[in-house]
Amino acid sequence: MVNSKIKTLDELQQITTGLKSKGKKVVHCHGVFDLLHIGHIKHFEEARSLGDCLVVTITPDEYVNKGPNRPAFTTELRLEALAALEAVDFVSTNKWPIAVETIKIIQPDIYCKGPDYKDHKDDVTGKIDDEEQAVESVGGKICYTKDITFSSSSLLNKYGDVYSETQKSFIEKMLDGQNIDQIKNSIDNFKNLKVLVIGETIIDQYVFCEALGKSGKEPVLVLRDLGMDQYVGGAAAIARHLSDFCGTVSLLSMLGEKREYGDFVLESLPENIKPYLIYKEGSPTITKKRYVDYISKSKSLGVYSLDDGQMNGKNQEKLNTYLAELIPKHDLVIVSDYGHGFLSRETAIQISKHSIFTSLNAQINAANIGYHTMNNYRNIDCAIINETELRHELRDRESGVEILMKELANTLQVQHLVVTQGNGGATLYDTESKHYHHCPAFAAKVVDKIGAGDAMLALLSCALKSGFNPNLALFLGSLAAAQSVETIGNSISVNKIQLIKAFSHAVK
């Protein structure tokens, strides 16, 4: 009986079309329904009373963006739970992130939502407006149930294992005395920030392979090429992360002399990013090609194309001109220095001296070990590195992380120093208060760590510049990093709606 209620969208379309042809009224509810509770049951009972047939569709696992470890229950389990309810006649899985297309397929007479959606401005996703338009386009109307509202997220957070005790403790401490609506409004106000991103643009290429075994002629592993994807990385990736949050984003970056990836980079940038590109003479565009197992997504080999030499006088003069023009026009300057010859020590000093608020990520990578550029910067507001980079910078394997953080922060004269520690989360040292703030990791699924630091830097910088306290800034940065690591490379940018939803569901 339960399984007989579970239908494909095609089957559902035939059913609802038949019912409507007989003058029956179809009611449609849609949502995640991750933890079925009394609020849902009352919602469905009231919805069923509005018509002759109640159809419920759910958001599939891949489109649930309520934060780490969600959904708690799989698509299949959620379908079975809903089908077991007497008030529900049929259930199905939506194929898209929002319900608009499904509404057009089902063509309900009534689309029913809970009372918490009645005030559309409270819906950070903006989906309710699109859904209402879709319902009206098929001749239906939207209605709202009147019963009390329960939250699956708050119940799961309170009674389930969605968050560890460490994560719960951090969230509680972070929210102490703060207004959640004001925080969300402050995130929305990032749109007023004018941000300049400076650094090398990198083309990240992923060649997907299948192992065929050892060569018959020599001791070499042979791989089958199954195709390649490529994404913009480096400074361009940071700019893209910012584009969904900030109204004005400028990108000052470097490509190779032949401009072979120029069109690709420009096409990859959203419209609100204004590029200022320097084409380094005698150099290729920095390309980092990684050979990746198609199934496990593990990397077996990296091949880099780059020239680490400093730019010539002509290129440097152009860079200086851009800096003098752009820095005074921006509230926040984010520097992504990969040590590949774009930003000299003199340039670093110029940026640090003239920027209102400077954030830095000067990474150690396979091409610059021993020539790390972080020490070129002084008197900056925020710097982010990982623990390995911290120990490289200070040539110290043994001392505690906090001791090393304090030493480096004082040396660089940086206000906020952030050290990321993978699954261990991230720690921020505030030189003014001399306090350490630790945020646990919130990534539920890690596909690729590349770009996580860039995503964290983007949101962390905006938060600190906007006056957020360190714990809250770290949390937003961690949520951004959690989004980033769920996909290969920089295939997606941090999404504002998803981040605000993840934040909202975490603090319920």
N, C-alpha and C positions, 0 to 999 in steps of 0.2 A: 504493500500500500504506500509506504513512504517513498520507495524508489520510483513508483509509478507517477509521483508528483514532480519528479526532477526531469526537466525537459531541456532540449537545445533551444536556441532562439528561433530557429526555423520551425520547430514543432510548436513552439509557443505562439508564433505568428499565425499559424494555421488555426490554432485553438481560439485565440482571441478574435480573429476575423470571423470565425464561425459563430461565436457567441454574440458578437455585435450585430451580425446579420439577422439574428433572432430577436434583436431588441434588448439584449442583456447588457448591463452596465459593468465595465471592466475597471477595477481599481488596481493601481500599480504602486508598490513601495520599492525603494532601492536604498542600499547601504552596504556597509561592511558586515555588521552584525557579528562581531568577532566573539563576543561572549553573550550568549542569549540570556536575557534576564527579564524580570517582571515588567520593566518598562517597555521592552520590545513586545511582549505578549499583549499588553493593554493597547499598545499602538496598533498592532495587527488586528485585534478584535474591533477596535473602533473603525479602522480602515475598511474591514470586511463589511461592516454595517452600512457603509455608504454605497454599496453596489451588490452585484450578483456573483462576482468572481474576484478573488484577490490573487494577484500575481506578485511575487517578490523576486527581485533580481539582486545579485550581490557583486561586489567588486572582487575580481580575482586576486590571488596572492601577489602577483607581480606589480599590481598597481596600488596596493595598500601602502600609504605613506604616513602612518601614524607614529613613526619613531622606531627605535631599535627593538628587535625581537617581535615585531608585529607583521602579519597577524599571528595571534597565539594559536589559532586553529586554522587548519588548511581549508582551501576552497571546498573540497569534498565533504569535510566534517561539518562545515557551516551549512552547506546545502542540505545534508541529512537532518541536522537539527531543525532547520526551518520547515522542512517537509513533514516533520513529525507533529507540527502544530495543527490543530483542528481548524483554526481560522484561515490557514493558508491553503489555497487550492493548487497552485503550481509555483515552482521555483526554477530559476535558471541563472546562469553565469553571464554577466556582462562581458563583452569582448574588448572594451575600451576603458581608458582611465575614468571617463565620466559617463553618465547615463543617457546623454542626448540621443545618440544613435539608437540605443535600445528603446527609448521612448517612441521614436519614429517607427520602429518595427512593431511594437506592441500596440501603439495608438490607443492609450487608455482614455477612458472618459474622465477619470479622476487620477491625478498623481498625488499621493499622500506622503507628507513629511511630518516629522515631529515638531512640537511647539518651539523647540530651540532654533528652528530655521525660519520662524515667522518674520523676524526682523532680519532682512537680507544683509544689512550692514555687519551683522555678527558673523557672517560666513566669510572667512578669510580667503577661501578658495575662489569665490565668485561663481561657483558652479550652480547655485540655486537659481540665479538669474537666467543662465543658459538653459537650465532644465525647464523653468517656467515658460520660456519662449518656445521650447520644443513642444511642450504639452499643448500650448495654445495653437501652435502651427498645425496640429492634428485634430483640432476641434475639442480638446479637453480643457480641464481647469485644474489648478493646484489647490489642495486643501491641507489644513494642518490639524493634527489631532490635539486634544485638549488635556490629556493626562500629564501627570508629573514626569519630569525628565530624569532618566538615569543615564549614566555614562559607562560604556564598556571599558573605556580607558581607565577611568578612576577606579573601577572595581578590580580590573586586572592589576593596576599599579598597587592597590592596597592589599589584595589577597593573593594575587598570583606571583609568579616568578619572572615577570617581565623585566624587572630591574633587580640587581643584586642589592644587598644591604648597603654596600659601599656607595652605589649609585643613588639609592634612596636617601642616604644620609647627606650626600653632596647636594642633591636637589633641594632638600629641606633647608640646609644651611644657606644655599644660594638665594632662596626666596624669602628669607627672614626679613619681614617688614616691608616687602616690595609689592607693588600693585601689578598684577599680571597684565591687565589691559594697558596700563601705562608702558610696560615693557614692550608689548606688541606694537603699540603706537610709535615707540622710539625706534624699533626696527624698521617700521614703515618710513620713518623720517630719514633713514639713510639715503633716501632719494634726493635729499637736499645737498648731499655731500658732492663735492667736486674732487675726483680722485685721478691722480696721475700715476700710472704704472710704468716703471723704467726697468729694462733688462733685456736679455737675449730671448728671442723667440726660437723655440725648438720644434722641429717636426718629429713627433713620436710615431714611429712606424712599427706595426705588429704583424709579423709574418707568421701565420698559423700553419703548423706542421703536424705531420703524423710520422712517427718513427717507423722506418722500414727495417732497421737492423744494421749490422756491421757490413761495410763494403766488402765485396768478395775479393778485392785486389789489395786493400790496405786497411790498417786498423782505424777506420774512420766511421763514425755514426752517420748513416744516411737518412735524410728526412724527406718526406713528400710535401711539397709546397701546396697548401690548400687555400691560398689567397692572402691578401694583405689589406689591413685597415690603417689609416693614418689620421692623426689629430694634431691640432696645434697645441704645443706645450710651452713651458717656461712662462715668460711674462705675459704672453698672449692668453694663456690659460687663466692666469689670475684676473686679467681684464674681463674675460668672459664670465668668471665667477661673480664679479662685481656688477655686471651689466644688468642683472635682474633685480638688484637692490639700489643702485645709485643712478641718478638721472644723467650725470655727466661723468664719463670715463675717457681718459686720454691714454694712449699707449705709445710710448717712446721706445722703439726697439730696433734691433739689428737683424738684417737678412744678408744673404750672400751676394756677391758682386753680380752674378748672372741672373738674379731675381727669379730663379726657376720655380720657387714656391710662392712668389709674391701674390699671384692671383688666388691661390689656395688659401693663404693666410687672410687676405682681405675678405674673401667670401665666407670665411669661418667666423668673422666678427659680427656681432649684432649691430644694428644701426646706431645705437647710442654710444658706440666706441669710436672715437676719432683717432686714426692711426697717424703716427709720425715715424716714418721708417728711414733708416740709414742703411745703405747697401755697402757693406764692408769690402773694400777693394782687395783683390787677391785671395778672397776667402769664399768657401761654399756656405750656403745656408746650413746651420747646425742641424744635423739629422741623426737621430738615435734609433737604429733599427734593432728590434728585439725579436728573436725567434722563439715562438711560444707553442707549447703543446696544445693542440686543438681541444682536447677533452678537459685536462686538468687546469689549463691556463698558466701552467708553470713555465718559467723562462729558462731556456737552455743556453742562449748565447746572445750577446749584444755587440753590434758593430756600429761605431760612431764615425760620422763624417764631420770634421770641424777643423778650424785653424785657431789656435789659442793666442796667436800673436796680437800685439796691440794694434789698434787702428792707426792709419797714417794721418799726417797732419790735416789733410783735407777733410777726412771723415771726422776727426776730433773737433775741428773748427765748427763743422755743421752741428755736432752734438752739443757743443758749448752754446751755440746760438739757440738751439731748441730749449736747453735747460734754462737759459736766461729769460726766454719768452714764456715758458710754460709753468715753471715752479711757482711764481707769484700768483698765478691764476687758480691754483688748486689748494684745497683745504688739507688734503692728505696725499703724501707721496709714498708709494709702496715700491721698494727696490727689490728686484729678484736678480741677484748677481751670481751667475753660475761660473764665473771665473774664466770665461772664454774670450777675453780680449775686448769686450765692449766698454767696460767701466774701469778706468784707471784709478790709481790712488788719488790723483788730483781731482778727478771727477767725483769720487766718493766724498771728498772733503767739501767740494762745492755743493753737492746735494745736501749733506748734513748741515751745512752752514746756513742755507737759504730756505729750506723747507719749513713750513709751519709745524707739521707733524710728519715724522718719517718712520716708516716700518721697513724692516729688512729681513730678507731671507738670503743668506749667502751660503750656498750649499757646497758640501764636499761631494765630489763625484769621482768616477773612475779616471777622469781626465785631469783633475786638479788636486789630487791628494798631495799634500806637502806644500801646496801653493794656494791655500785657502785664503779668500779675500775678506773675510769678516773683519779682520784687524784694521782694514782700511777706513772703517767708519767710526766716528766719534759723535757723542752728544746727540744720539738718536732717541726716539720715544719708545720704540718697540723692536725687538729682534727675536727671531724664532729659529731654533736649530734642534737637531735631535741629540740624544745622549752621546752617540758615537762621535758626532761633529764636535760636541763640547769637549770630549776627552782628547780628540785630535788637536783642537785649538790650544789647549793648555798642556799638552803632552803629559797627561796624567791618567793612568789606568786604575789607580787604587782609591783615590779619595771619594768621599760621598758626593752625590750629585748636587746637593744643596750648597756644600762648601765651594764646589767648582762654579756653580751658578753665581754665587756672590762675588767670587774673584773676577769672573769674566765681566759681569755687569759693572763692577767698579772700574775695571780697566777700560771698557768701551764707553763708560759714562752713559749707559742706556737706562731709561726709566723703568721699562718692563722687559725682562728677559724670560722667554718661554722656551722650555725644553720639552720636546715630545719624546715619549718612551714606549711607542707602539701600544701593545695591549695594556701597558701600565698607565696609560693616559698621558697627561701633560701637567707640568708644573710651571707656575709663573712666580718670578721673584720681583717684588716692587722695591726699588732702591730707596724710595722716599720713606715708606713705612717700615722697610726692612722685614716685610712679611712674605712668607711663602704660601701660595695658593695652589692646591692640587685638585685636578679634575680627572675622574676616572674616564676610561675610554667608553664610548657609547656606540661603537660600530658593532652591529650584530652579525654581519657577513662581510668578509674581506675577500675580494676577487683580485684586486691589484692595489698595492700601496702607493704606486707612483701618482703624484699629484695631490696626495692627502695634505702635505704641509702647505702647498699653495692654497688649497681651499680653506684650511684653518687660518692662514695668514690674512686672507681676504676679509673674512668675517670678523676675526679678532681685531684687526686694525680699525675697521669701521666702528666696532663696539667701543674700543678704548678711546678713539677720537671723539665719539659721541658722549663720553662720560660714564659709560657703564662700569660697574665695579669689576674687579678682576675675575671673581668667580663666574659672574654672568657672561663676561666676555669670553672666558675659557669655554663655557658651556656652548655658546653659540658657535665658536670655532670648532669644537668637538663634533657638534651636529653637522656642520658643513663637511668636516673630514669624513664623517660616517657616510654621508651621501656619496662622496667622491670614491671611497674604496670599494663601493658595491659594484663598480663597473670597470671595464678595461680602460687603462690610461685616462685621458681627459675626454672620453667620448661624450660625457655630459657635463654641464655646468651646474653649480649649486643653484637649486630652484627655491625662490623666495617662499612660495606657497607651501612647498613641502617642508621647508625649514620651520616656518611658523607653526604648521600643523604638528610637526614632531615636538616642538617646544610646548605647544598647548597641551598635547596629550601626555607629555612627561610630567607636567606640573599639576595635572588634575588630581 
